Amino acid sequence: MTATSAPLGGPQLVQERKLVTAIPGPQSQEWLRRKSESVAAGVGITLPVFGVAAGGGVIVDVDGNSLIDLGSGIAVTGVGNSAPRVVEAVQAQAAQFTHTCFMVTPYDSYVEVSEALNEITPGTFPKRSALFNSGAEAVENAIKIARSYTKKSAVVAFDHAYHGRTNLTMGLTAKNMPYKSGFGPFAAEIYRAPLSYPFRDGGLSGAEAAATAISVIEKQVGAENLAAIIIEPIQGEGGFIVPAPGFLPALADWARAHDVVFIADEVQTGFARTGEMFASEHFGIEPDLIVTAKGIAGGLPLSAVTGRQEIMDAPHVSGLGGTYGGNPLACAAALAAIQTYREDNLVHRAREIGAIIVDRFTQIQVADARIGDIRGLGAMIAIEIVKPGTTEPDAALTGAIARYAHERGVVVLTCGTYGNVIRFLPPLAIGDDLLREGLDVVADALAHN
């Protein structure tokens, strides 16, 4: 798999599903063998093919198979793989310099990304931003900032949450396997509260679910000890759970009234994914701090914490940073990606994609009671698979559906605390025909299992 043998990526790729070998093909199988001999066994993969190009809504593997991408590298390539503006910006920056460390000799693009984030994130109050490398790193820094500002230590996360794989973020994450098992002990002063999960919480309204969560927080933690509440406005790995209306505003109001920093983890939901630039906008909330990553830079590693000036400025000078944080290549990519979201109206495109997905599975659900729930916003949609007539999760069927799709050239991802959710995160650059073809394959998977 060399640069000379790989087809060109980007939107110029033929937008088609094409299988020339079984999945995985012989060359992918050889790379799998080499992976097993060189890569740590704990690094798992979802689909056993090795990519050489991607763009629009397809990924091309080393055997020449062209697969429909309904995962976007887990919500990363929202603007599409090798998006033209991103490629041009990264190439130009690489020709100038690749690194100086912003904390040593700074550069303009870090400032420009911060200015852009301060402008586009929810809230009209004065803001500041700091840039990092990954979602988990940004979450850790958001907690550091909240603790510095409040002089308190406790943090509340929620049932079904996912916030990362570092020690602190594993503590915030709810799901044991594969994220936490055997890796403890975890950071102290982390507590968990119940989430609004409309499909599973007995029909509680958002206000009722918030009252339950707040009661748990007050009784088990105490506002006087609580630095921050951190929550995904729509949960990602937890199963694309959309809280009932009123849940998030009630939590945010309580936090503000009790000098608790309200942190929105928008690592997966940010940057047009949900049909707004940020999911918080759907719920009318203005987080004190917002954590972003994934879709921020078109595939390059970058993350950020953005928030109220007085909170962001609380840590002492040099208390925030990192050698690679806000790397100039990633910053160039982010500026180009943000321009693409805006100028190509990808917020609207996400809504169109979501409508197609919801319509397809709503039709199927009428005759197939195994689809227990269809939920999400914009191009972040999930179906929860259950045993007919119940809410009992069916993880085995979910896995079978994913395998069927993979074997037929469609990249789909599963998630959920119970392993029974299929999530759809197509690139916002995907065409309608290709999207519908990918959904047809998933529909066939349901019909054949």
ZAMARGU-4260 file (C-alpha; in steps of 0.2 Angstrom, whole numbers, plus 5000, padded with zeros to 4 digits):
<rodrens>
0) 5000/5000/5000 | 5010/5014/4993 | 5007/5032/4988 | 5010/5028/4970 | 4998/5013/4970
5) 4984/5022/4979 | 4970/5031/4969 | 4967/5049/4972 | 4955/5053/4986 | 4943/5067/4988
10) 4927/5071/4979 | 4934/5066/4962 | 4932/5048/4967 | 4918/5038/4958 | 4904/5038/4970
15) 4898/5020/4969 | 4898/5004/4979 | 4909/4992/4970 | 4915/4975/4976 | 4928/4966/4966
20) 4933/4954/4980 | 4925/4947/4996 | 4927/4957/5011 | 4941/4957/5016 | 4951/4955/5000
25) 4967/4946/4998 | 4978/4962/5000 | 4968/4967/5016 | 4970/4950/5023 | 4989/4952/5021
30) 4989/4968/5030 | 4978/4961/5043 | 4992/4947/5045 | 5005/4961/5047 | 4994/4971/5059
35) 4993/4955/5070 | 5012/4954/5070 | 5016/4973/5073 | 5001/4982/5081 | 4996/4979/5100
40) 4981/4967/5101 | 4971/4980/5111 | 4969/4991/5095 | 4953/4984/5088 | 4945/4987/5071
45) 4927/4987/5065 | 4929/4982/5047 | 4944/4972/5041 | 4949/4982/5025 | 4963/4994/5023
50) 4959/5010/5015 | 4969/5019/5001 | 4957/5033/4996 | 4941/5041/5002 | 4930/5056/4997
55) 4912/5061/4995 | 4903/5046/5002 | 4915/5032/4998 | 4931/5023/5005 | 4942/5013/4993
60) 4952/4999/5000 | 4968/4991/4994 | 4959/4978/4984 | 4950/4990/4974 | 4933/4988/4983
65) 4923/5004/4985 | 4913/5005/5001 | 4899/5017/5005 | 4904/5027/5021 | 4890/5029/5034
70) 4902/5032/5048 | 4913/5047/5043 | 4927/5040/5054 | 4916/5042/5069 | 4909/5059/5064
75) 4926/5066/5060 | 4925/5069/5041 | 4909/5079/5041 | 4915/5090/5026 | 4920/5074/5017
80) 4937/5065/5016 | 4951/5076/5007 | 4939/5090/5006 | 4946/5102/4993 | 4948/5117/5004
85) 4955/5107/5018 | 4968/5099/5006 | 4973/5115/4999 | 4975/5123/5016 | 4985/5109/5023
90) 4997/5108/5008 | 5000/5127/5009 | 5004/5126/5028 | 5015/5111/5026 | 5026/5121/5014
95) 5028/5135/5026 | 5031/5126/5043 | 5024/5110/5052 | 5027/5115/5070 | 5035/5128/5081
100) 5024/5124/5097 | 5012/5138/5100 | 5018/5140/5118 | 5036/5144/5111 | 5034/5154/5096
105) 5015/5157/5092 | 5007/5158/5075 | 4992/5167/5068 | 4981/5152/5063 | 4979/5146/5082
110) 4972/5164/5085 | 4961/5163/5070 | 4953/5146/5075 | 4950/5153/5093 | 4942/5168/5086
115) 4931/5157/5074 | 4926/5146/5089 | 4922/5161/5100 | 4910/5167/5086 | 4901/5152/5081
120) 4898/5143/5098 | 4882/5146/5107 | 4881/5162/5118 | 4884/5180/5115 | 4895/5183/5130
125) 4914/5186/5129 | 4923/5170/5126 | 4940/5162/5125 | 4947/5146/5118 | 4961/5134/5120
130) 4966/5121/5108 | 4972/5103/5111 | 4974/5087/5101 | 4959/5075/5105 | 4942/5075/5112
135) 4948/5066/5128 | 4962/5079/5131 | 4950/5093/5129 | 4937/5086/5141 | 4951/5084/5154
140) 4956/5102/5151 | 4938/5108/5153 | 4937/5099/5170 | 4954/5107/5175 | 4947/5124/5170
145) 4931/5122/5180 | 4940/5116/5195 | 4952/5131/5194 | 4937/5143/5192 | 4926/5136/5206
150) 4939/5130/5218 | 4929/5114/5220 | 4933/5097/5215 | 4918/5085/5211 | 4912/5082/5194
155) 4895/5074/5189 | 4893/5064/5173 | 4878/5054/5167 | 4872/5037/5164 | 4877/5030/5146
160) 4890/5044/5145 | 4906/5043/5134 | 4920/5056/5136 | 4936/5047/5132 | 4949/5034/5135
165) 4962/5043/5147 | 4961/5040/5165 | 4950/5055/5170 | 4939/5052/5155 | 4937/5034/5158
170) 4930/5038/5175 | 4918/5050/5167 | 4913/5036/5154 | 4899/5025/5160 | 4902/5009/5149
175) 4913/4996/5156 | 4918/4986/5141 | 4928/4989/5131 | 4933/5006/5138 | 4936/5004/5157
180) 4938/4985/5161 | 4955/4981/5169 | 4961/4999/5168 | 4957/5006/5185 | 4958/5014/5197
185) 4951/5029/5190 | 4951/5048/5195 | 4943/5052/5211 | 4928/5064/5214 | 4918/5058/5199
190) 4899/5055/5202 | 4885/5049/5190 | 4867/5055/5188 | 4853/5048/5179 | 4850/5053/5161
195) 4833/5057/5152 | 4832/5042/5140 | 4814/5043/5133 | 4814/5026/5126 | 4818/5018/5143
200) 4814/5029/5157 | 4795/5026/5158 | 4789/5042/5149 | 4797/5055/5161 | 4796/5072/5155
205) 4812/5082/5153 | 4807/5092/5168 | 4804/5076/5178 | 4820/5068/5173 | 4830/5083/5177
210) 4822/5084/5194 | 4827/5066/5197 | 4845/5070/5192 | 4846/5086/5202 | 4840/5077/5218
215) 4853/5063/5215 | 4866/5077/5213 | 4861/5087/5228 | 4860/5072/5240 | 4875/5062/5234
220) 4887/5076/5230 | 4881/5093/5235 | 4882/5109/5225 | 4894/5116/5237 | 4907/5103/5232
225) 4903/5102/5213 | 4914/5110/5201 | 4905/5105/5185 | 4892/5095/5176 | 4897/5087/5160
230) 4885/5080/5147 | 4883/5076/5129 | 4868/5086/5123 | 4865/5070/5112 | 4874/5055/5118
235) 4886/5047/5106 | 4893/5030/5111 | 4879/5029/5123 | 4867/5026/5109 | 4862/5043/5101
240) 4851/5047/5116 | 4841/5063/5114 | 4835/5069/5130 | 4817/5074/5132 | 4813/5093/5130
245) 4817/5103/5145 | 4830/5091/5153 | 4845/5101/5147 | 4839/5118/5151 | 4834/5113/5168
250) 4851/5106/5172 | 4859/5122/5165 | 4848/5133/5175 | 4852/5123/5191 | 4870/5124/5188
255) 4871/5142/5185 | 4861/5145/5201 | 4873/5135/5211 | 4889/5141/5204 | 4892/5125/5195
260) 4901/5125/5178 | 4890/5117/5164 | 4900/5109/5151 | 4893/5103/5135 | 4903/5089/5127
265) 4900/5092/5109 | 4915/5081/5102 | 4903/5070/5092 | 4888/5082/5090 | 4898/5098/5085
270) 4900/5106/5068 | 4884/5104/5058 | 4882/5086/5062 | 4864/5088/5070 | 4857/5100/5059
275) 4863/5115/5069 | 4881/5120/5070 | 4881/5114/5088 | 4868/5102/5096 | 4866/5114/5111
280) 4857/5126/5099 | 4842/5113/5097 | 4839/5114/5116 | 4841/5133/5119 | 4856/5131/5130
285) 4872/5141/5131 | 4885/5131/5140 | 4898/5139/5151 | 4911/5128/5142 | 4909/5118/5126
290) 4921/5104/5121 | 4924/5101/5102 | 4934/5089/5092 | 4930/5076/5078 | 4922/5087/5064
295) 4933/5102/5068 | 4947/5100/5056 | 4942/5088/5042 | 4951/5073/5049 | 4967/5081/5056
300) 4969/5080/5075 | 4962/5095/5084 | 4951/5099/5099 | 4946/5114/5109 | 4938/5121/5124
305) 4928/5137/5122 | 4918/5146/5135 | 4915/5161/5146 | 4930/5172/5147 | 4930/5173/5166
310) 4930/5154/5167 | 4942/5151/5153 | 4954/5164/5161 | 4954/5156/5178 | 4969/5144/5176
315) 4986/5152/5179 | 4998/5157/5165 | 5005/5141/5157 | 4993/5130/5166 | 4985/5125/5150
320) 4994/5119/5134 | 5003/5105/5127 | 5017/5102/5114 | 5006/5098/5099 | 4990/5107/5104
325) 4984/5118/5090 | 4996/5111/5078 | 4998/5123/5063 | 4992/5110/5050 | 4977/5106/5060
330) 4973/5124/5063 | 4974/5127/5044 | 4963/5112/5041 | 4950/5119/5054 | 4949/5136/5046
335) 4946/5128/5029 | 4933/5115/5037 | 4923/5129/5046 | 4923/5139/5029 | 4916/5124/5021
340) 4902/5121/5034 | 4897/5139/5032 | 4899/5142/5013 | 4892/5125/5008 | 4877/5126/5020
345) 4881/5109/5028 | 4869/5113/5042 | 4855/5112/5030 | 4863/5097/5021 | 4863/5088/5038
350) 4844/5090/5040 | 4841/5083/5023 | 4852/5068/5026 | 4843/5065/5043 | 4826/5066/5035
355) 4831/5053/5022 | 4837/5041/5035 | 4822/5043/5047 | 4810/5041/5033 | 4818/5025/5027
360) 4817/5017/5044 | 4801/5023/5049 | 4793/5014/5035 | 4802/4998/5040 | 4797/5000/5058
365) 4779/4999/5054 | 4781/4981/5049 | 4797/4976/5060 | 4795/4978/5078 | 4813/4974/5081
370) 4816/4993/5078 | 4812/4999/5095 | 4816/5017/5092 | 4822/5029/5079 | 4831/5044/5086
375) 4843/5058/5083 | 4844/5075/5075 | 4851/5080/5058 | 4864/5067/5051 | 4866/5059/5068
380) 4853/5046/5068 | 4851/5029/5076 | 4840/5014/5077 | 4839/5004/5093 | 4836/4985/5090
385) 4826/4975/5102 | 4817/4959/5104 | 4799/4961/5096 | 4786/4967/5108 | 4799/4972/5121
390) 4812/4985/5125 | 4825/4970/5128 | 4841/4974/5119 | 4846/4963/5105 | 4864/4965/5103
395) 4866/4949/5093 | 4855/4955/5080 | 4863/4972/5079 | 4880/4963/5077 | 4873/4952/5063
400) 4865/4968/5054 | 4882/4976/5054 | 4892/4961/5048 | 4879/4959/5034 | 4882/4977/5029
405) 4901/4976/5030 | 4901/4961/5019 | 4891/4970/5006 | 4902/4986/5006 | 4893/4997/5018
410) 4902/5005/5033 | 4890/5006/5048 | 4894/5008/5066 | 4886/5001/5082 | 4885/5009/5099
415) 4875/5009/5115 | 4877/5004/5133 | 4868/4987/5128 | 4877/4985/5111 | 4860/4986/5102
420) 4861/5003/5092 | 4866/5005/5074 | 4871/5023/5071 | 4872/5033/5055 | 4885/5047/5053
425) 4887/5049/5035 | 4899/5062/5028 | 4889/5078/5024 | 4896/5077/5007 | 4887/5061/5003
430) 4875/5061/4988 | 4857/5056/4990 | 4858/5041/4979 | 4873/5034/4987 | 4865/5037/5004
435) 4849/5028/4999 | 4859/5013/4992 | 4868/5011/5009 | 4852/5012/5018 | 4845/4999/5007
440) 4859/4987/5011 | 4855/4990/5030 | 4837/4987/5027 | 4841/4970/5018 | 4851/4966/5033
445) 4836/4967/5044 | 4826/4957/5031 | 4839/4943/5031 | 4842/4941/5049
</rodrens>
